[in-house]
Amino acid sequence: MTIAPGIAIIAPAGRPQDEAVLPRGVRRLQERGFVVHDYYRPEAAFQRFGGTDDGRLGQLEQAIADPDIGLILAMRGQYGLTRLLPQINFEALAASGKIVVGFSDLTALHMGLMAKTGAISYAGPMFAGDFCGEHTDELTLGSFFACLAGPQHVIRESVEGNPVLDVEGPVWGGNLSMMVSLLGTPYFPAIDDGIVFIEDVNEHPYRVERMLLQLLQAGVLGRQRALVIGELSAYRLSAADRGYDLAVMLDYLRATLPIPVLTGLRFGHGASRVTIPFGAPARLVSDGAGFSLTMRDYPTL
């Protein structure tokens, strides 16, 4: 399938913090050769959202219907997609062949699209945070455009202490809080033998542990091949923790979960993040000094 060179900017969740910087992101995309179609309207923003529920759904529907669009790039995450899930025409989105890109709250869209249609999307950058700042991050944009170029995408991380393994399966996951919020709904994909990746922000290690135990006890994690943990950032420990911290939590997970647990994936709410095609066939190889995640058979430009 030939994908159109147009890129749609939509705000299906939160509104941008600073609308004055948005033209800078448009210019950067145009310099990359994209024709930018901006469906976000600042005057239509509503409360904390990029529009009313109907308005945000309308942005997505316009992007799906436009034959000149090949990529749909989310403005930002924060919150809002859960409200829209019952109204999203996932079948139309999958049939369009357009690649949806984003992370954090966009995890809900990736999950729903995979659950309803089996279509692959990109867990990757956001427009406002990654294209519009005074400076861009080389790793973030480099990984994104390398993924788009295909035909396969390789992520390599140098990190010690991970288990030695060599497994294959569909790679999927995203923001842990969003994943757990969809348990028991029609928007949680039934994936077996997968490679799960997670990240989160403002979530204390005990809450991360609790959510992962929920996925385990719900029968999800036991059906996977490996768990790869990205950034768990911006949480705050207190005196009540009495030595319980992220490292202790990870030790507990490795002793408790029935699958290998890896750390060191540069994916999350920090300045740098890799792009991961959600649902793509993947191979994860770890030798104790680092790991590689190789993905193939996903939509590209």
C-alpha positions in Angstrom: 0.0 0.0 0.0 1.3 3.5 -0.9 0.7 5.9 1.9 -0.1 9.5 1.1 2.5 12.1 2.2 0.0 14.2 4.2 0.2 14.3 7.9 -2.8 15.2 10.1 -2.5 16.9 13.4 -5.3 16.1 15.8 -6.0 16.7 19.5 -8.0 13.6 20.5 -7.1 14.0 24.2 -5.5 17.1 25.9 -5.0 20.6 24.5 -1.5 22.0 24.0 0.0 24.0 26.8 1.4 26.7 24.5 -0.3 27.2 21.2 2.2 29.9 20.2 4.9 27.2 19.5 2.7 25.1 17.2 3.7 26.8 13.9 7.3 25.8 14.7 6.3 22.1 14.7 4.4 22.5 11.4 7.5 24.0 9.8 9.7 21.1 11.0 7.3 18.6 9.4 7.2 20.5 6.2 10.9 20.6 6.1 10.8 16.8 6.2 8.6 16.8 3.1 5.2 16.3 4.7 2.1 18.2 3.7 0.6 19.2 7.1 -3.2 19.2 7.7 -3.9 20.7 11.1 -7.4 19.8 12.4 -6.9 21.3 15.8 -8.7 24.6 16.4 -7.6 26.6 19.4 -10.9 28.4 19.6 -12.7 25.0 19.9 -10.6 23.7 22.8 -12.8 22.8 25.8 -11.7 22.7 29.4 -8.6 20.6 29.6 -9.4 18.9 26.2 -8.5 19.6 22.6 -12.2 20.1 21.9 -15.5 18.8 23.1 -16.0 15.1 22.9 -17.8 15.5 19.6 -15.2 18.0 18.3 -12.3 15.7 19.1 -14.0 12.7 17.5 -14.7 14.9 14.5 -10.9 15.7 14.2 -10.2 12.0 14.0 -13.0 11.4 11.5 -11.8 14.2 9.2 -8.3 12.8 9.2 -9.5 9.3 8.5 -11.7 10.5 5.6 -9.0 12.7 3.9 -7.4 10.7 1.1 -4.3 12.9 1.2 -3.5 11.8 4.8 -1.0 9.0 5.5 -0.1 9.7 9.1 -2.3 10.9 12.0 -0.1 12.5 14.7 -1.6 13.3 18.1 -1.2 16.7 19.6 -0.5 15.4 23.1 -1.8 12.8 25.6 -2.9 13.7 29.1 -6.6 12.4 29.1 -9.6 12.2 26.9 -9.5 9.2 24.6 -11.3 6.9 27.0 -14.4 9.1 26.5 -14.3 8.5 22.7 -13.7 4.8 22.5 -17.3 3.7 22.0 -17.8 6.2 19.1 -14.6 5.6 17.2 -15.0 3.8 13.9 -12.0 1.5 14.3 -12.9 -0.4 11.1 -12.8 2.7 9.0 -9.5 3.7 10.6 -7.9 0.3 9.8 -9.3 0.3 6.3 -7.8 3.7 5.6 -4.3 2.4 6.0 -3.3 5.5 7.9 -0.7 5.2 10.7 -1.8 6.7 14.0 1.2 8.0 16.1 1.3 8.9 19.8 1.9 7.5 23.3 0.6 8.0 26.9 -3.2 8.5 26.6 -3.0 7.4 22.9 -2.4 3.9 24.4 -6.2 3.6 24.5 -6.4 4.2 20.7 -3.6 1.7 20.0 -5.3 -0.9 22.2 -8.7 -0.4 20.8 -7.5 -0.5 17.2 -5.7 -3.7 17.8 -8.6 -5.3 19.7 -11.2 -4.4 17.2 -9.3 -4.8 13.9 -5.8 -6.2 14.5 -4.3 -3.1 12.8 -0.9 -1.9 13.8 -0.2 1.7 15.0 2.8 3.5 16.3 3.6 4.2 19.9 5.8 7.2 19.3 6.2 11.0 19.4 3.6 13.6 20.0 3.3 16.8 17.9 3.3 19.4 20.7 6.0 17.9 22.9 8.4 16.4 20.3 8.1 18.7 17.3 7.3 22.1 18.6 9.8 22.8 21.3 12.8 25.1 21.0 15.0 22.0 20.4 14.1 18.5 19.2 15.5 15.3 20.5 17.7 13.4 18.1 16.9 10.0 19.5 13.1 10.6 19.5 12.8 11.9 15.9 15.6 9.6 14.6 13.8 6.5 15.9 10.4 7.7 14.5 11.7 8.4 11.0 13.7 5.3 10.9 10.6 3.3 11.9 8.7 5.0 9.1 11.3 4.2 6.6 11.2 0.5 7.3 11.3 -2.3 6.2 12.2 -3.3 9.8 13.0 -1.3 12.9 15.7 -2.2 15.4 15.9 -0.7 18.9 19.2 -1.4 20.8 19.7 -0.7 24.5 22.9 -1.0 26.5 21.9 -2.0 30.0 23.3 -4.5 32.4 21.4 -6.9 34.7 18.7 -8.1 32.4 18.0 -11.9 31.9 19.5 -13.6 28.9 16.8 -14.6 26.5 15.7 -14.8 22.8 12.0 -14.7 22.2 9.6 -13.7 19.5 6.0 -12.4 19.5 3.9 -9.4 18.8 5.1 -6.3 20.6 2.5 -4.3 22.4 1.8 -2.2 25.5 2.3 1.5 26.4 1.1 3.5 29.3 0.5 1.1 32.1 -2.4 3.1 33.7 -4.2 3.2 30.4 -3.7 -0.5 29.8 -5.1 -1.4 33.2 -8.1 1.0 32.7 -9.1 -1.1 29.7 -9.1 -4.5 31.4 -12.5 -6.1 31.0 -13.5 -3.8 28.1 -13.9 -4.6 24.4 -10.8 -2.4 23.8 -8.3 -4.7 25.5 -6.7 -6.9 22.8 -6.4 -10.6 23.4 -2.7 -11.1 22.6 -0.9 -14.3 23.4 2.9 -14.9 23.4 3.6 -11.2 23.1 6.4 -8.9 24.2 4.8 -6.3 26.5 6.4 -2.9 27.0 5.2 -0.4 29.7 5.9 3.1 30.9 4.2 5.5 33.3 4.5 8.9 34.9 3.6 10.1 38.4 3.0 6.6 39.5 4.7 5.4 42.7 6.5 2.0 42.4 3.9 0.4 44.6 1.2 1.5 42.2 3.2 0.2 39.3 3.6 -3.1 41.1 -0.2 -3.2 41.9 -1.1 -2.6 38.3 1.2 -5.3 37.0 -0.1 -7.8 39.6 -3.6 -6.9 38.3 -2.5 -7.8 34.8 -1.0 -11.0 36.1 -4.1 -12.0 38.2 -6.4 -11.1 35.2 -4.5 -13.8 33.2 -2.7 -11.4 30.9 0.9 -11.4 31.8 1.1 -15.2 32.2 0.3 -15.5 28.5 3.2 -13.3 27.3 6.9 -14.1 26.5 8.5 -11.1 28.3 7.9 -7.8 30.0 10.1 -4.8 29.0 9.9 -1.8 31.4 10.5 1.7 30.0 10.6 4.9 32.0 8.8 5.1 35.3 9.2 8.8 36.0 8.2 11.7 38.3 7.0 9.7 41.3 7.9 10.7 44.8 9.0 8.4 47.6 8.2 9.2 51.2 9.3 8.2 54.7 6.5 5.7 54.8 8.2 3.6 52.1 10.9 2.5 54.6 13.3 1.2 51.9 10.7 0.2 49.4 11.8 1.8 46.1 11.9 1.1 42.4 14.8 -1.3 42.7 13.1 -3.3 45.4 9.9 -3.4 43.4 11.7 -4.7 40.4 13.4 -7.4 42.5 9.9 -8.5 43.6 8.5 -8.5 40.1 11.4 -10.7 38.9 10.8 -13.1 41.7 7.0 -13.2 41.2 6.1 -12.8 37.6 6.2 -16.0 35.5 7.9 -14.2 32.6 11.3 -12.5 32.2 11.4 -8.8 33.2 13.8 -6.4 31.4 14.5 -2.8 32.1 16.2 0.0 30.2 13.8 0.7 27.4 14.0 4.4 26.4 10.3 4.9 26.2 8.1 7.1 28.4 7.6 10.6 29.5 11.2 11.7 29.4 12.9 13.8 26.8 13.8 10.8 24.6 11.7 7.9 23.4 11.9 5.2 20.8 9.1 4.5 18.4 7.5 1.0 18.6 5.0 -0.3 16.1 2.2 -1.6 18.3 1.3 -5.2 17.3 4.2 -5.8 15.0 6.0 -9.2 14.9 9.1 -8.7 17.0 12.2 -10.5 18.3 13.7 -9.6 21.6 17.3 -10.7 22.3 19.1 -10.0 25.6 22.6 -11.1 26.4 22.9 -9.5 29.9 24.9 -6.5 28.7 22.1 -5.1 26.5 19.1 -6.1 24.4 17.8 -5.6 20.9 14.2 -5.4 19.8 13.7 -6.0 16.1 10.3 -5.4 14.5 9.0 -6.1 11.0 5.9 -6.4 8.9 4.3 -3.1 10.0 3.1 -0.2 7.9 5.8 2.2 6.7 6.2 5.1 4.2 
